[in-house]
Amino acid sequence: MPDGQTGGLQGVQNELTTPGQAPPPPPGAPPVPLPATGPVTTSGPPPDYKALGSGQAKADFAAAANNRGWEFDAAAMDKVIQQLEDSINSDYTRAQNIGTLFAQVGPPGSDQVSQDYIDAAVRATTVYNQYLAGTVQYIKAYVEALKEVRTAYANHDQTAIDALRGTRKVD
């Protein structure tokens, strides 16, 4: 039974206000807080978003397909694929365009504070654009894996279906 101290909004507030040492960032993540000046260094290579997206789609399919009573629905699969492709072509493209515009902004003045401001903005925009690129890679790979599932079912390719069902959750 919840005690009102470790879960929900109160639990989050307790976490935020309780003194202590924050856990270290995960491998590959930049240090938090980000440095005010200079380059941001990470503790490892960036994640392989394409492999993560493909693996997660296959794991999601495997979890659903291994449930009793689940049936493949081509129309529903096509709808999900279309929604994801639409989000890439509209939302993410718009966000990438905005990120490109931000990267081209100049300092508001010629003083040092203006230059420091724009340096920080450029660093933040660079990280933002890298994040967006990774997200798009992830979604595209997820969509391609869904298309593999759809094709395997459409062609009644039992070997491919069995291979996809055996996929485990991606970490």
Contacts in CASP RR format, 6 or more apart in sequence:
PFRMAT RR
TARGET T0000
AUTHOR 0000-0000-0000
METHOD contacts of the structure
MODEL  1
MPDGQTGGLQGVQNELTTPGQAPPPPPGAPPVPLPATGPVTTSGPPPDYK
ALGSGQAKADFAAAANNRGWEFDAAAMDKVIQQLEDSINSDYTRAQNIGT
LFAQVGPPGSDQVSQDYIDAAVRATTVYNQYLAGTVQYIKAYVEALKEVR
TAYANHDQTAIDALRGTRKVD
2 8 0 8 1.000
4 10 0 8 1.000
4 11 0 8 1.000
5 11 0 8 1.000
5 14 0 8 1.000
6 14 0 8 1.000
22 32 0 8 1.000
25 31 0 8 1.000
25 32 0 8 1.000
25 43 0 8 1.000
27 43 0 8 1.000
27 44 0 8 1.000
28 42 0 8 1.000
28 43 0 8 1.000
28 44 0 8 1.000
28 45 0 8 1.000
28 46 0 8 1.000
28 47 0 8 1.000
29 42 0 8 1.000
29 43 0 8 1.000
30 40 0 8 1.000
30 41 0 8 1.000
30 42 0 8 1.000
30 127 0 8 1.000
31 40 0 8 1.000
31 41 0 8 1.000
31 43 0 8 1.000
34 40 0 8 1.000
34 123 0 8 1.000
36 120 0 8 1.000
37 116 0 8 1.000
37 119 0 8 1.000
38 123 0 8 1.000
39 123 0 8 1.000
40 123 0 8 1.000
40 127 0 8 1.000
46 130 0 8 1.000
49 134 0 8 1.000
49 135 0 8 1.000
49 137 0 8 1.000
49 138 0 8 1.000
49 141 0 8 1.000
50 137 0 8 1.000
50 138 0 8 1.000
50 140 0 8 1.000
50 141 0 8 1.000
51 141 0 8 1.000
52 138 0 8 1.000
52 141 0 8 1.000
52 170 0 8 1.000
53 137 0 8 1.000
53 138 0 8 1.000
53 139 0 8 1.000
53 141 0 8 1.000
53 142 0 8 1.000
53 145 0 8 1.000
53 170 0 8 1.000
54 141 0 8 1.000
54 142 0 8 1.000
54 144 0 8 1.000
54 145 0 8 1.000
55 141 0 8 1.000
55 145 0 8 1.000
55 167 0 8 1.000
55 170 0 8 1.000
56 138 0 8 1.000
56 142 0 8 1.000
56 169 0 8 1.000
56 170 0 8 1.000
57 141 0 8 1.000
57 142 0 8 1.000
57 143 0 8 1.000
57 145 0 8 1.000
57 146 0 8 1.000
57 149 0 8 1.000
58 145 0 8 1.000
58 148 0 8 1.000
58 149 0 8 1.000
58 164 0 8 1.000
58 167 0 8 1.000
59 167 0 8 1.000
59 168 0 8 1.000
59 169 0 8 1.000
59 170 0 8 1.000
61 145 0 8 1.000
61 146 0 8 1.000
61 149 0 8 1.000
61 164 0 8 1.000
61 165 0 8 1.000
61 167 0 8 1.000
62 164 0 8 1.000
62 165 0 8 1.000
62 166 0 8 1.000
62 167 0 8 1.000
62 168 0 8 1.000
63 169 0 8 1.000
64 70 0 8 1.000
65 72 0 8 1.000
65 161 0 8 1.000
65 164 0 8 1.000
65 165 0 8 1.000
66 165 0 8 1.000
66 166 0 8 1.000
72 153 0 8 1.000
74 150 0 8 1.000
74 153 0 8 1.000
74 154 0 8 1.000
77 146 0 8 1.000
77 149 0 8 1.000
77 150 0 8 1.000
78 150 0 8 1.000
80 146 0 8 1.000
81 143 0 8 1.000
81 146 0 8 1.000
81 147 0 8 1.000
81 150 0 8 1.000
84 139 0 8 1.000
84 142 0 8 1.000
84 143 0 8 1.000
84 146 0 8 1.000
85 143 0 8 1.000
87 139 0 8 1.000
88 136 0 8 1.000
88 139 0 8 1.000
88 140 0 8 1.000
88 143 0 8 1.000
92 132 0 8 1.000
92 135 0 8 1.000
92 136 0 8 1.000
92 139 0 8 1.000
95 132 0 8 1.000
96 129 0 8 1.000
96 132 0 8 1.000
96 133 0 8 1.000
96 136 0 8 1.000
99 125 0 8 1.000
99 128 0 8 1.000
99 129 0 8 1.000
99 132 0 8 1.000
100 129 0 8 1.000
102 121 0 8 1.000
102 125 0 8 1.000
102 128 0 8 1.000
103 122 0 8 1.000
103 125 0 8 1.000
103 126 0 8 1.000
103 129 0 8 1.000
105 118 0 8 1.000
105 121 0 8 1.000
106 118 0 8 1.000
107 114 0 8 1.000
107 115 0 8 1.000
107 117 0 8 1.000
107 118 0 8 1.000
108 114 0 8 1.000
108 117 0 8 1.000
108 118 0 8 1.000
148 160 0 8 1.000
148 164 0 8 1.000
149 161 0 8 1.000
149 164 0 8 1.000
151 157 0 8 1.000
151 160 0 8 1.000
152 160 0 8 1.000
152 161 0 8 1.000
152 164 0 8 1.000
153 161 0 8 1.000
END
